[in-house]
Amino acid sequence: MYTINLNGQDVNVDKNVKLIDYLREEARLTSVKNGCGEGACGACMVLVDGKAMKACVLTMERVNGKKIVTVEGLSEREKDVYSWAFAEAGAVQCGFCIPGMVISAKGLIDKNPDPTSDEIKKALQGNICRCTGYVKIEKAITMVAKALREGYQPEVTKFDYRVGDRMPRVDAKAKVLGTAEYVDDMHVEGMLHGAALRSKYARALVKRIDISKAKAYPGVEAVLLAKDVPGERHLGHIIHDWPVMIAEGETTRYVGDALAIVAATTRQTAKEALDLIEVEYQPLKPVLSIQEAMADGAPQIHKDVERNILRTTVVKRGNVDEAIANAKYVVTQKYFTPFTEHAYLEPESALGMLNEDGTITVYVGSQNVYDDHAGIVQMFGVNEEQVRVISKTVGGAFGGKEDLTVQHHAALLAWHTKKPVKMTWDRSESIRTSVKRHPAEMEYTVACDENGKITATKAVIITDTGAYASLGGPVTERACTHAAGPYQIPNVDLTGIAVYTNNPPAGAFRGFGVPQSCFAMECTLNLLAEKVGISPWEIRYRNAIEPGKVLPNGQIADEGTALKETLLAVKDVFESDPHAGIACAMKNSGIGVGLEDVGRMRLLVKDGKVWLLTGAASVGQGMTTVLTQMVAEATGLSTELLQTGPPDTYTTPDGGTTTASRQTLFTGEATRKAALKLKKDLETHSLEELEGREYYDEFSGVTDPIGTDKPHPVSHVAYSYATHVVLLNEENKVAKVIAAHDIGRAINPTGIEGQVDGGVLMSMGYALTEDFPLEEGMPKAKFGTLGLLRATNRPEIETIIIEKNDVPLAYGAKGIGEIATIPTAPAVACAYYRRDGKFRTSLPLEETPYSRRKK
């Protein structure tokens, strides 16, 4: 028997379990999050006798007789102050890491009521945030310390926010206090736990699967195989090539393939049952590189796919070969970027429930409930009405939660057992199984005249899309369509090729292929500038796209285009440092390229308030706050009267997936239009008189497909532009990043800054520290060895917001989520090249103070 004092109460625990398991499963204190389970992320931070410690590495034996405090145990004053400060500072995005941050802050402030910036960073060294870049978290902690030190009482939040205001996140308080419910926080009476058996090999013939011992194991209620899938067994966004489970007689394609799934009374029992499943394999030589995959005679990873090529995209304008032949200066260079892991703090989780009427409800934390719904309906082979998908709070995504991971397996187990089944991956399974950022091998040739005006760009970009299509085709397509950058280039020949291998699947990742091609293009420009004899800033300015001029894809830039303004905003700071690095980027808002692209909103007047109902997912980017501000702007209503419902395939219209930096523009415009309808009725009726009324609208982006014969196609509804400058310190580390962004109109400047802060640090990690080593197709990294940057690594980040877009569409807003991650990596590369003269062509950059020793 073990005794602890938990939030002021003595409790007895009879088993020597992990502290995190007791707190979450028995005490139901869900502010304690399980982000990694290996002591790396700090999401499970608790105070142990006043010291911040990670609950996932502690056992009841180690904390016996000690005082444990979680966020639930804070005083009411502390709860008020932390909630106010983190909301006001904009320190909350997806929120999954925030209770752990609060605990680390409390551990510091209790001992040191007036901490310095460096002391705060050091206190947060055990906590990882993938969203915020730590900037506003540090600011919030400074505010908390001052308020507690000086007795400041937070004022009541105002409710008259409009477009352009720094409105605090509508969900900030719930996330700070740990009351926001993520899927793994849910508990249903009689709930079972699911687990999946993964392939031992990247490529092997599965000759036999024997589940008899697992089925007989006490506590196991179901063991399912491929033959137990009632409907379509192969699923996927575009190409249905990803099996729910691999069947006997089939060949595995990567080490994340599921062979069987289990439902049992506890998570531990489910995992133990997996060890009892006997599989007879015939190992086969895996295809692990794009060269192997495209070679003559290579094994076909998928039927009817020549040379394992998933898709080829070609964009051509003008006569590239002639322009290169006639150019004054030409640079040709090869580049490489690696697989990288999304590392969202919330591991994948879903809860499936069979209802009394035979329908299935699935609770998810993903990027589009309608995409999940489509896959689950196909798997069951039932009518759409028989499946309902509801989103809970989403703990980060960055593109990695677009694919089916646990949603379909939880639903299938619930359907067979007729009981609620929750399936949550541990971090090692998430790393092993989920999609990654595409590695890319690129060859660039860029030519210019004697004045540095670019005359031609020729590029071949080949990506490793891994075992399944996912969104590999569109990702490589976007890398290709953005490959020449935001410049006026009359002749382009751009080719993108996505190739299947037996590596983990690569899919959507913040930037959607553009971080890869931007790195190559921007680095090549630095070499070209040298040949011309002008600065890296000057070559970009001379070629920068302007309103009315033509982008490399042929689209005419609109009047809201402000790339040159971003360059001018950073000119002085760049020119003041001979070693400053610089890079520009562009990124589309919206799916575009002729595909269906619709945002939808339904406003419902209910109980004296206006409910904002859309299937569009908020994954930490702040969409619900932005939409709230838009409704307030259009109607004049107080934001206190506006509420947001969760994405739900029964009650909310499909707002499309949260991808392509599209939601603020697309669902935002649908929201603006619906709110204007409500405004018209409010001119003659009170809100109470409109009880029960609904106001629906949508916005559809009309674009042209790639390959159209139009001389100036509209590939995307809008583009955002950015210029980043990187400054190094005397120790050769990144001291400051200045990020100038053309975002159209800042609906919420605090939110814009938060997206830029997080994007800059993510891109800096991409440049310097992050990698994803594989051995025979098996990931070798743990969460703590991925190279994620911590608060102590954060440089100063300055955001410059450029607003130049007067169109009424979504109040002039353009996307920010993706472009913030794109230019920093090449700007870092430029800075090191100007500092030491070493031209680095692969990521993470070699021979920097951040470089890790090769094993």
Secondary structure, 3 states (H helix, E strand, C coil): CEEEEECCEEEEECCCCEHHHHHHHHCCCCCCCCCCCCCCCCCCEEEECCEEEEHHHCEHHHHCCCEEECHHHCCHHHHHHHHHHHHHHCCCCCCCCHHHHHHHHHHHHHHCCCCCHHHHHHHCCCCCCCCCCCHHHHHHHHHHHHHHHHCCCCCCCCCCCCCCCCCCCCCHHHHHCCCCCEHHHCCCCCCEEEEEEECCCCCEEEEEEECHHHHHCCCEEEEECHHHCCCCCEECCCCCCEECCCCCCCECCCCCCEEEEEEECCHHHHHHHHCCCEEEEEECCCCCCHHHHHCCCCCCCCCCCHHHEEEEEEEEECCHHHHHHCCCEEEEEEEEECCECCCCCCCCEEEEEECCCCCEEEEECCCEHHHHHHHHHHHHCCCHHHEEEEECECCCCCCCCCCCCCHHHHHHHHHHHCCCEEEECCHHHHHHHCCEECCEEEEEEEEECCCCCEEEEEEEEEEEEECCCCCHHHHHHHHHHCCCCCECCCEEEEEEEEEECCCCCECCCCCCCHHHHHHHHHHHHHHHHHHHCCCHHHHHHHHECCCCCECCCCCECCCCCCHHHHHHHHHHHHHCCCCCEEEEEEEEECCCCCCCCEEEEEEEEECCEEEEECCECCCCCCHHHHHHHHHHHHHCCCHHHEEECCCECCCCCCCCCCCCCCHHHHHHHHHHHHHHHHHHHHCCCCCHHHCCCEEEEEEECCCCCCCCCCCCCCCCCEEEEEEEEEEECCCCCEEEEEEEEEEECCCCHHHHHHHHHHHHHHHHHHHHCCCCCEECCEECCCHHHCCCCCHHHCCEEEEEEEECCCCCHHHHCCCCCCHHHCCHHHHHHHHHHHHHCCCCCECCCCCCCCCCCCC
